[in-house]
């Protein structure tokens, strides 16, 4: 299975890629990006940043690279892709994102990735994933308060 994680120029994307060591990982970003392929991942160019066509551009890149799963990280990508989940589904590209999401700030360092309620990876030892049955995507967690915040990074500077 092949996954595309956006925000390749950020530490967040590299951190989250750890959860997918059983996948072929593509880290994508906009603008100048070196052509690097390692044993763990490959960097891919997502073209020029254009907020008007983010979802369309990401779907096109997913189809071009044969991607099965997408994890968008930039705030505008999250919003655009959430509105286009049906389109991604029609092309058999699974998106790790809930249709209804809330971009909120979090100070938590703990995080987890869920796939349709199933825990894929957690920085929290022995996380009780059954407490989070509706999650799909990457989240910061405050396990004591049972609070979550979707992991999203600031849009790239033009």
Buried (B, 14 or more C-beta within 10 A) or exposed (E): EBBBBBBBBBEBBBEBBEBBEEBBBBBBBBEEBEEEEEEEBBBBBBBEBEEEEBBEBBBBBBEEBEBBBBBBBBBBBBBBBBEBBEBBEEEEBBBBBBEEBEEEEBEBEBBBBBBEEEBBBBBBEEBEBEEBEEBBBBBBBEBEEEEBBBBBBEBBEE
